[in-house]
Amino acid sequence: MILLEGCVGWITGASRGIGRATALEAAQQGASLILTARSVEGLEETAAEIEKAGGIRPKLVVCDVASMNSLKMAFKEVQAHTKRLDFLVNNAGILNDAILGMISEAQIDEVMRTNIFSVILIMQFGARLMTPHKSGSIVNVASIIGRTGNEGQVVYGASKAAVIGATKSAARELARYNVRVNAVAPGVIQTKMIDNIPTDKMEELMRSIKMARPGTADEVAKVNCMLASNYTSYVTGQVLGIDGGMWL
Amino acid sequence: MPALDNEQKLRQAFSLGLNLPESEINDNFQYGSSAQWDSISHMALVAAIDSTFDIMLDTDDLIDMSSYGKARGILTKYGVQF
């Protein structure tokens, strides 16, 4: 079964990690894609991998989701490229940890702009391309930290909890237009984001995962594509954990 | 069939976006004055206007667009002549 054949989708943060894996999987599933990220080199690498695997060459748009001007330019480019959006994966995000007492205002601003302001603004834009067609799916990449919290991740946890709240509210608003909004909450996923976790902390994390291993970006990508597709046509407002049983 | 002028196009976009007959839409038609024009249907209205005039309304303009008359004024900023 080809899940996304003939669908047009936008994936943010597609230059690496979960975003790149989601782009590759979506392309394999037949989607025509618009990919955004800050790094043009990373986007080109993702596009090359898609083409190498026989997928459709994606439209690439360099965009820093933390910048309102950059977002506005991206919206214009996306709108010029397509009048219809079948799915949107809000994946772009940053991790910038600090314990209470060491959190700067600039850090809060950067994390919130990237992880939640952009999600709301891009959902708002995406909905404009979905509601006229009475169809669409938005997948927001939250995190297990948005559900459980974690030491040193007050800001990141707050931003991801906000993604979950925004997802549920948007799902309520857009259901009448047959536009679904869901979130995924990945646990420990083997990407560059976790490279800096100290060994002892990583061992502790592994002990808390029932499946006793980190997940892969591909495993998150498959869930993203499933939620993006009509295979889950009656699922909205949900937060799906992808964490090997870390949070039960 | 003659092409629609911009006034007719805007009326049609309101009708389509808010699922209302065109006869109910006039200069005094305001956000909240009909159960059909609430915060949620506002999104569909914006989508209909974007699509009709092939523009993308800025967020500030979405918030400002509180009546049919205001919508017309906002559209002139995007080069739409009435």
Interface residues (C-beta under 8 A of the other chain):
Chain A: K72 F75 K76 Q79 K83 L121 Q124 A127 R128 L129 T131 P132 E173 L174 R176 Y177
Chain B: I40 M43 A44 V46 A47 A48 D50 S51 M56 D58 T59
